[in-house]
Amino acid sequence: MDLSYADFFEKYSRVIFKFIHAFSSAKHLKVNRDDIDDIYQEIAMKIIRNDYIYKYNNEKSSFLTWLNIICRTMTIDYYRRKLRWETGEWSDEPEESTDLGAEQPVFILPAGVLTDRQEEVIALFFKDDMEAGEIAAKLGISPMTARSIKFQALERLRRHFKTAARASTDQGVDQGAKETRRKVS
């Protein structure tokens, strides 16, 4: 698309505001003018920072569909962050650490559950907060492949944790009760 950022925002800013408001209203999200302005700013920064205007491909979708998807995902991200902030998941107080020099990991993946590639993609998605397109460019794969690897990894993790939870529950059952259970196929 041959459009400068100034021209883009002059031409589409009303559309962006309408997309944000329509999505927020459809999902019954508490919306006020300040929130919409904040979301608009985040969308603008993301479009500029990631050079999205020049990455748009009209063979994949119409321009308005593409813009609507960006607006929806940024609105969802904004409300998730806002919810975390309001519920106190984020705190101004630093967490206590026993090892003062070491950085604490955000999450630890169970060993041996995922392939190396799946671990890498999951870390990039959740730890580094990258999107499928960014991961694809970094790893030399398509965005669809990055999303597919993420989906497969999450399925493996769900199965792993479901099995682990079931095993810990079974350990709490006394041996006599275990033997009287009938196996159902």
C-alpha positions in Angstrom: 0.0 0.0 0.0 1.5 3.4 -1.0 0.3 5.5 1.8 2.2 7.6 4.3 1.4 7.1 8.0 0.1 10.7 8.2 -2.3 10.0 5.3 -3.2 6.6 6.7 -4.3 8.0 10.1 -6.0 11.0 8.6 -8.0 8.7 6.3 -8.7 5.8 8.7 -8.7 7.2 12.2 -12.5 7.5 12.3 -12.8 3.9 11.1 -10.3 2.7 13.8 -12.3 4.5 16.5 -15.5 2.9 15.2 -14.0 -0.5 15.2 -12.8 -0.1 18.7 -16.1 1.1 19.9 -18.1 -1.5 18.0 -16.0 -4.4 19.3 -16.1 -3.1 22.9 -19.9 -2.6 22.8 -20.5 -6.1 21.2 -18.4 -7.7 23.9 -20.1 -5.6 26.7 -16.8 -4.2 27.8 -16.9 -1.1 30.0 -15.8 1.6 27.6 -15.0 5.2 28.1 -13.4 7.9 25.9 -10.1 7.6 27.7 -9.9 3.8 27.1 -10.8 4.3 23.4 -8.0 6.9 23.1 -5.5 4.6 24.9 -6.4 1.7 22.6 -6.2 4.0 19.5 -2.7 5.1 20.6 -1.6 1.4 21.1 -2.9 0.5 17.6 -1.1 3.5 16.1 2.1 2.6 17.8 1.8 -1.1 16.7 1.1 -0.2 13.1 4.0 2.2 13.0 6.5 0.1 15.0 5.9 -3.0 13.1 5.5 -1.3 9.7 2.1 -2.9 9.2 1.0 -0.7 6.4 3.7 -2.0 4.1 3.1 -5.6 5.2 -0.6 -5.6 4.3 -1.4 -8.1 1.6 -4.6 -7.6 -0.3 -4.6 -11.2 -1.5 -5.2 -12.4 2.1 -8.0 -10.1 3.1 -9.7 -6.8 2.4 -8.0 -3.7 3.9 -10.9 -3.0 6.3 -10.9 -6.7 7.5 -7.2 -6.5 8.1 -7.6 -3.2 10.0 -10.5 -4.6 12.0 -8.5 -7.6 13.1 -5.7 -5.3 14.4 -8.2 -3.2 16.2 -9.9 -6.2 17.8 -6.7 -7.9 19.0 -5.3 -4.7 20.4 -8.7 -4.0 22.2 -8.6 -7.5 23.7 -5.0 -7.0 24.8 -5.8 -3.7 26.3 -8.7 -5.1 28.4 -6.7 -8.1 29.5 -3.9 -5.8 30.8 -6.5 -3.5 32.4 -8.2 -6.5 34.1 -4.9 -7.7 35.4 -4.1 -4.3 36.8 -7.5 -3.8 38.4 -7.4 -7.3 40.0 -4.0 -6.6 41.5 -2.1 -9.3 39.6 0.5 -6.7 39.0 2.0 -5.1 42.0 4.3 -2.1 42.7 6.1 -4.1 45.3 9.1 -6.2 44.1 8.8 -9.9 44.7 11.1 -11.3 47.4 13.9 -13.4 46.1 16.2 -15.8 47.8 18.9 -15.5 45.1 19.5 -11.7 44.8 21.6 -11.8 41.6 19.5 -14.2 39.5 16.6 -13.2 37.4 13.4 -15.2 38.1 11.8 -16.8 35.1 8.2 -15.9 34.2 7.3 -19.5 33.6 9.0 -22.8 33.5 8.0 -25.4 31.0 8.1 -29.1 32.2 11.1 -30.9 30.9 10.6 -33.5 28.1 7.0 -32.6 27.3 7.6 -30.3 24.3 10.0 -30.6 21.4 12.8 -28.0 21.2 10.9 -26.1 18.4 7.7 -26.0 20.4 9.5 -24.7 23.5 11.2 -22.0 21.4 7.8 -20.9 19.9 6.0 -20.9 23.2 8.8 -18.9 24.8 8.7 -16.4 22.0 4.9 -16.1 22.2 4.5 -15.8 25.9 7.9 -14.8 27.4 9.0 -12.4 24.6 5.4 -11.3 23.7 6.0 -11.8 20.0 3.3 -12.3 17.4 3.1 -15.1 14.9 4.5 -13.0 12.1 7.4 -11.9 14.2 8.2 -15.4 15.3 7.9 -16.6 11.7 10.4 -14.1 10.5 12.8 -14.9 13.3 12.6 -18.7 12.8 12.3 -18.7 9.0 8.8 -20.3 8.9 5.3 -19.1 7.9 3.0 -17.4 10.4 0.6 -20.2 10.0 3.3 -22.7 11.0 4.1 -20.7 14.1 0.5 -20.7 15.1 0.2 -24.4 14.4 3.3 -25.2 16.5 1.9 -23.0 19.3 -1.4 -24.9 19.2 0.3 -28.3 19.2 2.5 -27.3 22.1 -0.5 -26.0 24.2 -2.3 -29.3 23.5 0.7 -31.2 24.8 0.9 -29.1 27.9 -2.8 -29.5 28.6 -2.6 -33.3 28.3 0.6 -33.3 30.5 -1.0 -31.2 33.3 -4.3 -33.0 33.1 -2.4 -36.3 33.5 -0.3 -34.9 36.3 -3.4 -33.5 38.1 -5.2 -36.9 37.8 -2.1 -38.7 39.1 -1.9 -36.5 42.2 -5.6 -37.0 42.8 -5.2 -40.8 42.5 -2.4 -40.7 45.1 -4.8 -39.3 47.6 -7.2 -42.2 47.2 -6.6 -45.0 49.6 -5.5 -48.4 48.1 -8.7 -50.2 49.1 -10.9 -47.8 47.3 -8.7 -48.0 44.2 -9.1 -51.8 44.0 -12.9 -51.7 44.2 -13.2 -49.3 41.2 -14.5 -50.9 38.1 -12.8 -50.1 34.8 -15.2 -48.5 32.3 -14.3 -48.6 28.7 
